[in-house]
């Protein structure tokens, strides 16, 4: 069940404002997240859940306090 999570497109906007040179592996998933509202949405044939997983898997070089906080937030959405 979804409980009071921020919209994924809002999270994606915050990521873009913090991560100036988004890694090429994470960029397509960040682009997809920019179109999604919730973890229950789909981006073409991919679920928002899989988009988040792929983004997190490709965002290992995004660091800092904002990165840490948002990665925790996204992982909590996956629980």
Backbone as ProteinMPNN parsed JSONL, in Angstrom:
{"seq_chain_A": "XXXXXXXXXXXXXXXXXXXXXXXXXXXXXXXXXXXXXXXXXXXXXXXXXXXXXXXXXXXXXXXXXXXXXXXXXXXXXXX", "coords_chain_A": {"N_chain_A": [[0.825, -1.196, 0.0], [0.501, 2.201, -0.786], [1.801, 4.948, 0.958], [1.595, 8.181, 1.631], [3.788, 9.194, -0.035], [6.081, 11.299, -1.786], [5.377, 12.641, -5.05], [6.817, 10.907, -7.81], [7.764, 12.417, -9.968], [8.309, 14.841, -8.752], [10.389, 14.144, -7.035], [12.262, 13.401, -8.985], [12.743, 15.904, -10.16], [14.037, 17.193, -8.039], [16.318, 15.61, -7.865], [17.525, 16.18, -10.341], [18.126, 18.897, -9.931], [20.092, 18.732, -8.026], [22.036, 16.824, -8.875], [24.197, 17.544, -11.081], [25.611, 16.589, -13.399], [24.239, 14.112, -14.539], [24.697, 10.66, -14.431], [25.273, 8.621, -17.33], [24.144, 6.062, -17.298], [22.1, 6.277, -15.449], [20.481, 8.276, -16.402], [18.325, 7.634, -18.38], [16.466, 6.397, -16.703], [15.943, 8.328, -14.804], [14.774, 10.195, -16.485], [12.462, 8.759, -17.137], [11.303, 8.564, -14.573], [10.588, 11.205, -14.267], [8.184, 11.426, -15.509], [6.362, 10.112, -14.018], [3.909, 9.627, -11.45], [3.306, 8.025, -9.153], [4.416, 5.054, -7.345], [2.886, 3.084, -8.319], [2.453, 3.51, -10.966], [3.088, 3.118, -14.537], [5.694, 3.125, -16.966], [5.551, 3.001, -20.146], [6.186, -0.302, -20.861], [7.39, -0.807, -18.469], [7.342, -1.017, -14.928], [6.894, 1.474, -12.368], [8.201, 0.755, -10.086], [10.275, -0.937, -11.052], [11.673, 0.95, -12.567], [12.613, 2.671, -10.561], [14.289, 0.895, -9.169], [16.214, 0.324, -11.165], [17.195, 2.916, -11.555], [18.357, 3.436, -9.013], [20.323, 1.468, -9.022], [22.025, 2.48, -10.912], [22.892, 4.86, -9.937], [25.088, 5.077, -8.286], [27.262, 6.796, -8.237], [26.287, 9.234, -7.605], [26.465, 11.403, -5.047], [26.448, 12.734, -1.661], [24.593, 14.724, 0.745], [21.935, 15.234, -0.112], [21.64, 13.255, -2.063], [21.919, 10.941, -0.493], [19.683, 11.185, 1.214], [17.535, 11.137, -0.635], [17.906, 8.655, -1.879], [17.384, 6.962, 0.27], [14.69, 7.633, 0.647], [13.594, 6.707, -1.8], [14.173, 3.968, -1.59], [12.55, 3.33, 0.598], [10.076, 3.617, -0.573], [10.024, 1.363, -2.095], [9.676, -0.682, -0.313]], "CA_chain_A": [[0.0, 0.0, 0.0], [1.228, 3.46, -0.877], [1.475, 5.826, 2.08], [2.148, 9.538, 1.684], [5.077, 9.402, -0.69], [6.102, 12.401, -2.743], [5.292, 12.187, -6.447], [8.118, 10.582, -8.401], [8.238, 13.527, -10.809], [8.863, 15.85, -7.835], [11.687, 13.6, -6.616], [13.139, 13.497, -10.155], [13.139, 17.307, -10.292], [15.026, 17.477, -7.006], [17.553, 14.923, -8.266], [18.124, 16.973, -11.427], [18.677, 20.157, -9.424], [21.265, 18.438, -7.206], [23.018, 16.03, -9.618], [24.38, 18.373, -12.27], [26.004, 15.759, -14.536], [23.626, 12.802, -14.297], [25.391, 9.562, -15.092], [24.577, 8.144, -18.528], [23.364, 4.872, -16.974], [20.939, 6.655, -14.642], [19.679, 9.291, -17.084], [17.041, 7.19, -18.931], [15.538, 6.077, -15.618], [15.55, 9.611, -14.251], [13.822, 10.735, -17.459], [11.199, 8.025, -16.955], [10.719, 8.983, -13.28], [10.051, 12.552, -14.444], [6.831, 11.346, -16.068], [5.547, 9.27, -13.138], [3.34, 10.203, -10.237], [3.432, 7.13, -7.994], [5.074, 3.756, -7.523], [1.92, 2.197, -8.976], [2.368, 3.882, -12.381], [3.932, 2.427, -15.502], [6.326, 3.881, -18.041], [5.424, 2.016, -21.211], [6.041, -1.66, -20.326], [8.113, -0.917, -17.197], [6.671, -0.507, -13.734], [7.627, 2.51, -11.637], [9.065, 0.017, -9.152], [11.494, -1.353, -11.757], [12.389, 2.179, -12.935], [13.316, 3.113, -9.347], [15.379, -0.066, -8.929], [17.262, 0.552, -12.163], [17.82, 4.202, -11.262], [19.227, 3.282, -7.845], [21.46, 0.654, -9.43], [22.907, 3.269, -11.777], [23.149, 6.158, -9.306], [26.082, 4.886, -7.228], [28.221, 7.903, -8.21], [25.622, 10.438, -7.104], [26.78, 11.405, -3.617], [26.141, 13.944, -0.896], [23.468, 14.616, 1.677], [20.681, 15.125, -0.868], [21.634, 11.92, -2.671], [21.676, 9.965, 0.571], [18.29, 11.326, 1.667], [16.603, 10.705, -1.676], [18.055, 7.207, -2.054], [16.624, 6.359, 1.375], [13.279, 7.848, 0.33], [13.199, 5.79, -2.884], [14.183, 2.602, -1.057], [11.361, 3.163, 1.447], [8.934, 3.43, -1.481], [10.087, -0.005, -2.614], [9.366, -1.663, 0.751]], "C_chain_A": [[0.866, 1.256, 0.0], [0.814, 4.368, 0.28], [2.263, 7.123, 2.01], [3.563, 9.695, 1.134], [4.969, 10.597, -1.619], [5.927, 11.84, -4.149], [6.684, 11.95, -7.015], [8.646, 11.719, -9.265], [8.821, 14.648, -9.966], [10.256, 15.417, -7.348], [12.691, 13.728, -7.766], [13.618, 14.934, -10.354], [14.197, 17.686, -9.262], [16.368, 16.822, -7.338], [18.267, 15.738, -9.339], [18.756, 18.268, -10.918], [19.938, 19.923, -8.596], [22.388, 17.767, -8.001], [23.205, 16.683, -10.988], [24.751, 17.576, -13.517], [25.526, 14.331, -14.306], [24.362, 11.746, -15.104], [24.583, 8.999, -16.252], [23.731, 6.902, -18.254], [22.091, 5.184, -16.21], [19.979, 7.569, -15.395], [18.349, 8.771, -17.661], [16.004, 6.881, -17.842], [15.063, 7.338, -14.908], [14.544, 10.292, -15.188], [12.459, 10.065, -17.302], [10.518, 8.443, -15.654], [10.076, 10.357, -13.387], [8.626, 12.559, -14.978], [5.859, 10.618, -15.141], [5.075, 10.013, -11.897], [3.624, 9.31, -9.025], [4.118, 5.824, -8.364], [4.164, 2.762, -8.241], [1.772, 2.486, -10.467], [3.274, 2.996, -13.235], [4.507, 3.43, -16.486], [6.456, 2.908, -19.193], [5.281, 0.633, -20.575], [6.711, -1.839, -18.965], [7.305, -0.336, -16.051], [7.534, 0.576, -13.094], [8.604, 1.853, -10.665], [10.37, -0.393, -9.836], [12.323, -0.139, -12.176], [13.214, 2.672, -11.746], [14.501, 2.189, -9.065], [16.533, 0.156, -9.898], [17.959, 1.886, -11.925], [18.804, 4.05, -10.102], [20.475, 2.474, -8.186], [22.478, 1.417, -10.267], [23.289, 4.618, -11.18], [24.212, 6.07, -8.21], [27.086, 6.031, -7.145], [27.593, 9.231, -7.813], [25.772, 10.408, -5.588], [26.402, 12.726, -2.982], [24.913, 13.732, -0.037], [22.129, 14.453, 0.954], [20.563, 13.743, -1.485], [21.291, 10.861, -1.629], [20.215, 9.985, 1.005], [17.309, 10.789, 0.627], [16.713, 9.207, -1.939], [17.318, 6.457, -0.954], [15.128, 6.454, 1.097], [12.794, 6.871, -0.755], [13.19, 4.342, -2.397], [12.977, 2.337, -0.163], [10.11, 2.969, 0.597], [8.868, 1.995, -1.977], [9.698, -1.059, -1.581], [7.941, -2.154, 0.681]], "O_chain_A": [[1.858, 1.334, 0.725], [-0.375, 4.539, 0.55], [3.459, 7.151, 2.298], [4.428, 10.274, 1.79], [3.904, 10.876, -2.171], [6.288, 10.693, -4.41], [7.616, 12.704, -6.734], [9.853, 11.961, -9.294], [9.736, 15.34, -10.412], [11.176, 16.231, -7.265], [13.838, 14.119, -7.548], [14.784, 15.155, -10.684], [15.141, 18.414, -9.571], [17.426, 17.412, -7.116], [19.475, 15.96, -9.253], [19.802, 18.687, -11.415], [20.77, 20.822, -8.477], [23.56, 18.102, -7.822], [22.463, 16.403, -11.929], [24.242, 17.872, -14.598], [26.304, 13.454, -13.929], [24.616, 11.913, -16.296], [23.358, 8.906, -16.175], [22.706, 6.702, -18.906], [21.11, 4.447, -16.306], [18.795, 7.632, -15.064], [17.321, 9.414, -17.45], [14.806, 7.082, -18.045], [13.918, 7.412, -14.462], [13.575, 10.895, -14.727], [11.425, 10.733, -17.332], [9.305, 8.653, -15.625], [9.117, 10.647, -12.671], [7.939, 13.578, -14.91], [4.669, 10.517, -15.442], [5.751, 10.9, -11.375], [4.12, 9.78, -8.001], [4.364, 5.535, -9.535], [4.623, 1.721, -8.713], [1.042, 1.779, -11.161], [4.101, 2.24, -12.727], [3.888, 4.448, -16.796], [7.37, 2.083, -19.216], [4.337, 0.412, -19.815], [6.611, -2.911, -18.367], [6.665, 0.706, -16.189], [8.754, 0.589, -13.259], [9.71, 2.352, -10.455], [11.449, -0.218, -9.269], [13.553, -0.195, -12.143], [14.376, 3.047, -11.904], [15.596, 2.66, -8.756], [17.696, 0.173, -9.493], [19.177, 1.984, -12.074], [19.952, 4.486, -10.197], [21.563, 2.768, -7.689], [23.65, 1.045, -10.324], [23.937, 5.429, -11.841], [24.233, 6.902, -7.302], [27.704, 6.228, -6.099], [28.289, 10.24, -7.697], [25.27, 9.5, -4.925], [26.081, 13.7, -3.663], [24.274, 12.681, -0.091], [21.294, 13.641, 1.352], [19.498, 13.127, -1.433], [20.46, 9.987, -1.874], [19.585, 8.936, 1.148], [16.366, 10.073, 0.965], [15.701, 8.556, -2.197], [16.694, 5.428, -1.215], [14.388, 5.488, 1.285], [11.718, 6.285, -0.637], [12.297, 3.574, -2.753], [12.438, 1.231, -0.169], [9.192, 2.248, 0.989], [7.786, 1.473, -2.248], [9.42, -2.204, -1.937], [7.53, -2.976, 1.501]]}, "name": "protein", "num_of_chains": 1, "seq": "XXXXXXXXXXXXXXXXXXXXXXXXXXXXXXXXXXXXXXXXXXXXXXXXXXXXXXXXXXXXXXXXXXXXXXXXXXXXXXX"}
